[in-house]
């Protein structure tokens, strides 16, 4: 695995633990020789993540929409900062260049980005691992909801289980190393869903 994309908040959040987890993940990626792909910001959880990776000698790739760069939140110390025009372009580039995806605590953007790459995995459009770094139980209620949707048969068990969950950066990276994507015929739900429809 050469590059891991991390989705996370531009806010520091309410707990120091969120920043600590980001810093630990950034330094671990550097030590393992894995490049960090992220949203290019210098503030909040994003900033802590990138700074820690850089300070540990890691490679950091930032991808930021022009409007956000012009607002002054871009990380100015990055050798690799790609400026795109839209959020859609940003997500497409992140998905293309990364070998896996981790969500740290964050807000609407973080959740939306993670759900999109997980949906793409569900559709068989990529076979890359997708993980929730559940720091201090931050994602507990989201996991409960997705589990409920699974119980209500809107999500298949195999798709729910594609979502890797761990409380520590070390544990998450180990799960990434061991991850094996389901076989294509196991996730081709579109065909099954369309059977019998004229």
Buried (B, 14 or more C-beta within 10 A) or exposed (E): BEBBBBBBBBBBBEEEEBBBBBBBBBBBBBEEEBBBBBBBBBBBBBBBBBBBBBEBEBBBBBBBBEEBBEEEBBBEEBEEBBBBEEBEBBBBBBBEBBBBBBBBBBBEBBBEBBBBBBEBBBEBEBBBBBBBBBBBEBBEEBBEEBBEEBEEEEBBEBBBEBBBBBBBBEBBBEBBEEBEBBEEEEBEBEEEEEEEEE
